[in-house]
Amino acid sequence: MALLLLQIVLVSATSELFTANKILNGISDGAGNIRWNHTTDEMKKITDETLAYCEETISKIEEVPDSERTFDNTIVPFAELEANAVTVASVFRIGHGSTEELLAAQKDSLLRFEDFERNFSLDVRVFKAISEFKKTAKKNEEWSKLTKEDHIFVNKVLIGYMRAGVYLSEDVTEKLKQLDEETKAL
């Protein structure tokens, strides 16, 4: 439900958001309206750029020393990454497939986003960074200055990682990934 709400909010975003955000600008017409008529080359380029942006953002989050973690350098980039990837994937999920070539490009993009999402939901680097943010924020009293919504968001993210299996052994995680691949092949 929360993901659907996030998608609705993002799809109805203002033109300022699209022109200020390189990733979302790629799926926009320049006036803040989402385009639904991307070419196969555009889908590939936007997917490549979005996934590169995601990995770059994860690396930046990971590089922040634990003692220097703040809401702005850990949680905000995480939320932006999630919102951008979800929005781009949603645009490609909804439709473009008027030719076999477009259908193939759409399928390829969606599979790449699904792979990213699966790996992201088990990414120990991100989980540790957010866990450390929460510990640091409680120690330096930043936590008490955050809103109730911020607390809920951070806690839901941490719970999501735990439910996805971030604490499972590497062997079990690999088995889950294998089962996921087998399911995808069906």
Phi, psi and chi 1 to 4 in degrees:
 res  aa     phi    psi   chi1   chi2   chi3   chi4
   1 MET       -  -45.3  178.8   67.9  162.5      -
   2 ALA   -63.7  -38.2      -      -      -      -
   3 LEU   -64.3  -42.1 -176.5   59.2      -      -
   4 LEU   -62.5  -43.8  179.0   59.9      -      -
   5 LEU   -61.5  -43.1  180.0   59.2      -      -
   6 LEU   -60.2  -42.8  176.1   63.1      -      -
   7 GLN   -63.8  -42.3  -71.0  173.3   -8.9      -
   8 ILE   -63.5  -45.1  -68.5  168.2      -      -
   9 VAL   -61.0  -44.0  168.2      -      -      -
  10 LEU   -69.5  -37.9  -70.4  170.1      -      -
  11 VAL   -66.0  -29.5  168.6      -      -      -
  12 SER   -97.2   22.3   62.5      -      -      -
  13 ALA   -67.2  160.3      -      -      -      -
  14 THR   -77.9  165.4   65.2      -      -      -
  15 SER   -65.5  -27.3   61.5      -      -      -
  16 GLU   -59.2  -44.1  -79.1  179.9   39.0      -
  17 LEU   -60.7  -44.4  175.7   63.8      -      -
  18 PHE   -70.2  -38.7  -78.2   94.2      -      -
  19 THR   -77.2  -24.9   55.3      -      -      -
  20 ALA   -85.8  -15.8      -      -      -      -
  21 ASN  -113.6  112.2 -175.4  -50.3      -      -
  22 LYS   -56.2  -42.7  178.0 -177.8  150.9 -168.9
  23 ILE   -67.0  -51.0  -61.4  -60.8      -      -
  24 LEU   -69.0  -28.4  -63.3 -177.7      -      -
  25 ASN   -60.8  -30.9 -167.0   36.9      -      -
  26 GLY   -65.8  -23.1      -      -      -      -
  27 ILE  -105.7    7.4   60.1  171.0      -      -
  28 SER  -106.1  162.7  169.5      -      -      -
  29 ASP   -89.3    5.7   64.1    2.6      -      -
  30 GLY    95.4  -16.3      -      -      -      -
  31 ALA  -110.1   11.7      -      -      -      -
  32 GLY    92.4    4.0      -      -      -      -
  33 ASN   -99.2  132.6  -58.0  -53.2      -      -
  34 ILE   -71.2  133.6  -68.1  178.0      -      -
  35 ARG   -90.5  143.5  -70.2 -170.2  -48.0  116.2
  36 TRP  -115.6    9.5  -55.6   97.6      -      -
  37 ASN  -118.8   46.6   59.8  -17.3      -      -
  38 HIS   -73.1  146.9  -63.6   89.8      -      -
  39 THR   -81.3  169.1   66.4      -      -      -
  40 THR   -61.1  -41.1   57.3      -      -      -
  41 ASP   -64.5  -40.1  -69.9  -20.6      -      -
  42 GLU   -64.4  -42.3  -73.7  175.0  -35.4      -
  43 MET   -60.9  -44.5  -81.8 -167.8  -98.0      -
  44 LYS   -63.7  -46.1 -178.9  179.6  177.8   -7.8
  45 LYS   -63.3  -45.8 -179.6 -179.5  178.7 -144.7
  46 ILE   -65.2  -40.5  -67.6  167.0      -      -
  47 THR   -62.5  -48.0  -59.6      -      -      -
  48 ASP   -57.4  -47.9  -70.1  -15.6      -      -
  49 GLU   -64.5  -41.2  -71.9  175.0   -7.8      -
  50 THR   -65.8  -45.9  -56.9      -      -      -
  51 LEU   -68.7  -34.5  -65.6  175.7      -      -
  52 ALA   -65.4  -42.7      -      -      -      -
  53 TYR   -59.6  -42.4  154.6   81.2      -      -
  54 CYS   -62.5  -47.6  -70.7      -      -      -
  55 GLU   -64.8  -39.7 -171.0   53.1   47.3      -
  56 GLU   -62.4  -42.0  179.9 -177.7  -42.8      -
  57 THR   -65.7  -42.6  -57.8      -      -      -
  58 ILE   -60.5  -43.5  -69.0  168.4      -      -
  59 SER   -62.2  -41.9  -66.6      -      -      -
  60 LYS   -64.4  -41.1  -75.2 -179.7 -177.6  177.1
  61 ILE   -63.3  -44.8  -68.7  170.1      -      -
  62 GLU   -63.2  -35.1  179.3 -174.7   27.1      -
  63 GLU   -72.5  -17.6  -69.5  169.9    4.1      -
  64 VAL   -67.6  124.9  174.3      -      -      -
  65 PRO   -59.9  140.6  -21.4   31.6      -      -
  66 ASP   -52.8  -39.9  -70.6  -17.8      -      -
  67 SER   -71.0  -13.4   61.8      -      -      -
  68 GLU  -107.9    8.6  -63.2  175.9   21.5      -
  69 ARG   -67.6  134.7  -68.5 -155.4  175.4  -81.2
  70 THR  -134.8  169.6   64.6      -      -      -
  71 PHE   -57.9  -42.8 -168.5   82.2      -      -
  72 ASP   -70.4  -31.2  -70.8  -23.6      -      -
  73 ASN  -100.1   -3.2   68.8   21.2      -      -
  74 THR  -124.1  -55.4  -56.5      -      -      -
  75 ILE   -77.5  -43.9  -56.0  -55.2      -      -
  76 VAL   -60.8  -48.4  169.7      -      -      -
  77 PRO   -62.1  -37.0  -17.4   25.3      -      -
  78 PHE   -60.5  -48.1  170.5   86.5      -      -
  79 ALA   -64.4  -40.4      -      -      -      -
  80 GLU   -64.7  -42.6  -71.0  173.5  -11.3      -
  81 LEU   -58.5  -50.4  175.4  157.7      -      -
  82 GLU   -60.2  -45.3 -160.9  172.8   57.2      -
  83 ALA   -65.0  -42.5      -      -      -      -
  84 ASN   -65.7  -47.4  -71.9  -29.3      -      -
  85 ALA   -63.5  -42.1      -      -      -      -
  86 VAL   -63.5  -41.9  165.1      -      -      -
  87 THR   -65.8  -47.5  -57.8      -      -      -
  88 VAL   -63.6  -46.4  172.6      -      -      -
  89 ALA   -60.4  -37.6      -      -      -      -
  90 SER   -64.4  -39.4  -65.3      -      -      -
  91 VAL   -62.4  -42.9  168.5      -      -      -
  92 PHE   -75.5  -23.0  -67.4  157.8      -      -
  93 ARG   -75.1  -31.9 -174.6  172.4  -72.3  116.8
  94 ILE   -76.1  -31.4  -68.9  173.8      -      -
  95 GLY   156.1  141.6      -      -      -      -
  96 HIS  -165.6   -8.9  -75.1   15.2      -      -
  97 GLY   -76.9   67.9      -      -      -      -
  98 SER   -93.5  -12.9   58.4      -      -      -
  99 THR  -133.1  164.0   67.7      -      -      -
 100 GLU   -60.4  -38.8  -70.6  -61.8  -41.5      -
 101 GLU   -63.9  -44.3 -175.9 -178.3   23.3      -
 102 LEU   -66.2  -40.8  -75.9  171.1      -      -
 103 LEU   -60.5  -42.5  -78.6  170.3      -      -
 104 ALA   -65.0  -42.4      -      -      -      -
 105 ALA   -65.3  -41.4      -      -      -      -
 106 GLN   -62.6  -46.4 -179.2 -179.7    7.5      -
 107 LYS   -61.9  -43.8 -179.0  178.5  178.8 -179.5
 108 ASP   -60.5  -46.6  179.3   62.9      -      -
 109 SER   -61.0  -45.2  -73.6      -      -      -
 110 LEU   -65.2  -39.4  -69.4  174.7      -      -
 111 LEU   -63.7  -38.9  -71.7  173.7      -      -
 112 ARG   -66.3  -40.2  -69.4  177.9   63.3 -156.7
 113 PHE   -66.8  -38.6  -82.0  112.0      -      -
 114 GLU   -63.8  -41.6  -74.1  173.7   10.5      -
 115 ASP   -61.8  -44.6  -74.4  -17.3      -      -
 116 PHE   -60.3  -48.0  168.1   76.7      -      -
 117 GLU   -60.0  -43.0 -176.6  180.0  -12.6      -
 118 ARG   -61.9  -47.0 -175.9 -176.7  -34.0   73.8
 119 ASN   -68.9  -37.1  -67.3  -35.0      -      -
 120 PHE   -64.3  -38.3 -175.8   62.7      -      -
 121 SER   -70.6  -12.4   69.4      -      -      -
 122 LEU  -117.5   11.7  -67.2  169.5      -      -
 123 ASP   -73.7  106.1 -164.2  -41.9      -      -
 124 VAL   -63.0  -32.4  175.5      -      -      -
 125 ARG   -58.9  -45.8  -58.9  171.5  -61.2  169.0
 126 VAL   -70.3  -44.8  178.5      -      -      -
 127 PHE   -58.0  -46.9  175.8   71.9      -      -
 128 LYS   -62.9  -41.6  -76.3 -178.0  179.4  177.2
 129 ALA   -61.3  -44.5      -      -      -      -
 130 ILE   -70.9  -38.5  -65.5  172.2      -      -
 131 SER   -61.6  -44.0  -64.7      -      -      -
 132 GLU   -67.4  -35.7  -72.4  -57.2  -39.7      -
 133 PHE   -56.8  -48.5  157.1   74.4      -      -
 134 LYS   -60.9  -43.9 -173.8  173.3  177.3 -178.6
 135 LYS   -62.3  -48.0  -72.3  177.4 -166.0  172.3
 136 THR   -63.4  -43.1  -58.9      -      -      -
 137 ALA   -62.9  -35.6      -      -      -      -
 138 LYS   -71.4  -37.3  -75.2 -173.8  172.8 -169.6
 139 LYS   -67.7  -44.0  -78.2 -178.8 -170.0  173.4
 140 ASN   -94.3    8.4   67.7   18.4      -      -
 141 GLU    71.4   10.5  -61.8 -175.8   24.1      -
 142 GLU   -63.8  -34.4 -179.7 -176.5   10.4      -
 143 TRP   -56.4  -41.5 -170.7 -104.4      -      -
 144 SER   -70.4  -16.9   63.6      -      -      -
 145 LYS   -91.6  -11.1  -64.0  173.6 -174.8  165.8
 146 LEU   -79.9  158.2  -62.7  174.0      -      -
 147 THR   -76.6  165.2   66.8      -      -      -
 148 LYS   -60.0  -37.9 -177.4  177.6 -179.6  177.7
 149 GLU   -63.9  -38.6  -70.3   79.0   10.6      -
 150 ASP   -62.8  -43.7  -65.7  -22.8      -      -
 151 HIS   -59.6  -46.9  -68.1  176.0      -      -
 152 ILE   -60.9  -44.0  -68.8  169.1      -      -
 153 PHE   -60.7  -50.8  179.1   77.0      -      -
 154 VAL   -60.0  -46.2  170.8      -      -      -
 155 ASN   -64.0  -39.9  -70.9  -32.7      -      -
 156 LYS   -65.5  -38.0  -81.3 -171.1  171.5 -170.3
 157 VAL   -62.7  -47.8  167.9      -      -      -
 158 LEU   -62.2  -43.0  -68.9  171.5      -      -
 159 ILE   -63.1  -40.4  -70.2  167.4      -      -
 160 GLY   -59.4  -42.7      -      -      -      -
 161 TYR   -64.4  -41.1  -87.3   93.2      -      -
 162 MET   -65.9  -41.3  -71.8 -176.4  -88.1      -
 163 ARG   -66.6  -32.9  -76.1 -175.8  177.7  155.3
 164 ALA   -69.8  -21.8      -      -      -      -
 165 GLY   109.8   24.0      -      -      -      -
 166 VAL   -59.6  -25.4   77.1      -      -      -
 167 TYR   -88.5   -5.4  -80.1  131.1      -      -
 168 LEU   -69.4  156.8  -63.6  174.0      -      -
 169 SER   -66.4  159.3   69.4      -      -      -
 170 GLU   -60.4  -36.8 -165.3  171.7  -45.4      -
 171 ASP   -62.1  -46.8 -176.9   47.5      -      -
 172 VAL   -67.0  -40.5  173.1      -      -      -
 173 THR   -60.4  -42.9  -58.5      -      -      -
 174 GLU   -64.0  -38.4  -75.4  -54.2  -47.6      -
 175 LYS   -63.6  -41.1  -73.9  179.3 -176.3  175.8
 176 LEU   -63.2  -42.1  -73.5  173.5      -      -
 177 LYS   -63.4  -40.0  -73.3 -179.4 -177.5  178.3
 178 GLN   -63.4  -44.2 -178.0 -177.9    3.9      -
 179 LEU   -62.5  -38.4  -75.0  170.8      -      -
 180 ASP   -63.2  -42.3 -166.6   42.6      -      -
 181 GLU   -63.2  -42.5  -71.0  -63.6  -39.1      -
 182 GLU   -63.7  -40.1  -69.9  173.4   11.7      -
 183 THR   -64.9  -41.8  -57.0      -      -      -
 184 LYS   -62.9  -33.8 -140.7  175.9   14.0  172.8
 185 ALA   -71.6  -18.4      -      -      -      -
 186 LEU   -69.5      -  -64.6  175.3      -      -
